[in-house]
């Protein structure tokens, strides 16, 4: 029962962090194209449009930004890249679409730090 509660709490905390990050990107005039987009390669938390550029955003939350950053594994990044390539396959310019992958970190106080361009596709 305790484990189920902790899992539910982590899930809801993740949703709240994603919503806060979506608002963060939106304040800069960017448009959220998709949330929790799932392709065959994996899931992307947020897909943001900044003009012609597509930004794939992985959201991590923890007590501190450092702890949140440590939660991103190489395998997970690879899956994001695979899913991103699949998403770009549906864009008019395909893989020639300008894009990047950002890591959005949310700490226990709700502060957001975005590390842009963590990996080029």
N, C-alpha and C positions, 0 to 999 in steps of 0.2 A: 504494500500500500504506500509506504514512504517513497519507494523508488518510482512508482507511478506518478505520485504528486510532484516529485522533483523533475521528472520528464515533462510533465504538463507545464510546470513553471518555466522550464528552460525554453519550451516551444513558444509560450506566450511572450517571454522576454525577447526571443528572437524576432517575433512578429512586430513587437513594439520598436525594437532597434531598426528593423527594416523600414517601418513607417517613418521614423524620425529621419533616417538617411534619405528617404524619398523626398521628404519636405525640404531637407537641406539642399539637395540638387535642384528642386523646384524653385527655391528662392532665387537661384541664380538664372532663372529663366529657361532652364532645361526642362524637357518633357520626359515623363516616365512612359516608356514604350511598353514595358511589361514588368510584372512582379512575379517572382518564382516561376520563371519560364523554364520549362522542362523539354529537353531534347533527348535524343538517344544517348548522347555522351554524358549527360548529367543535367543538373539544375543551376540556373543563374539567378541569384537573389533579385537583382534589379537590372533592367536594361534601360539606359537613359539615352535620349537623343539630344545632342548639342550641335545644332545646325545639321550638317551632313555627317558628322562624326557619331559613331555608336560607342557608348561606354558600357562595358560589362562590369557590374559592381558586385563584389563579394562583401557581405556584411558580417562582421564578427563582434560579439559583445562579451565583456568580462568585467571584472572589478577594475582593471586598469587597461590602458591602451596596449601596453607591452604584453600583458597576458592574452589579450584578444588577438594580437598579431601572431603569437606563437601557435594559435589554434589552426592556422592555415597550413595544410600539408602540401607537399609537392604533388601528391596524387590528386588532391582536390583541385589544385591549380591546373593540372593537366586536364581534368574533367571539365573545368570551366572553359578552357581553351577549345576543347572538342565541341562542347555545346555552342560556344561562340561561333565557331566555324560553321556549324549547322545553321545557326540563326542567320549568319551573313549570306548563306546560300539562297535565302529568300529575299535578299535585298536587290534592288535594281542593278547595283554595281558589283554584286557578289562579294567575293573576298577582296576586291579592290576598294571596298568601302573603308574609309578611314575609321580606325577603332583603337581602343585601348582597354586594359583591365585595371580597375581601381580596387583598392582594399579600403573599406570604410570601417573604422574602429569606433566602437561605442563603449565608454567606460561606465562604471557604476553610478555616476552622477548624470549620465545622459549626454556627456560631452562627446562630440564627434570629431574625429581626425581622419582625413582622407589622404591616403597615399596613392598618388596618381601613377598610372602606367607601370604597374608592378611586373608586367610581362607583355612583350609585344607578340602579336599573332603573326 
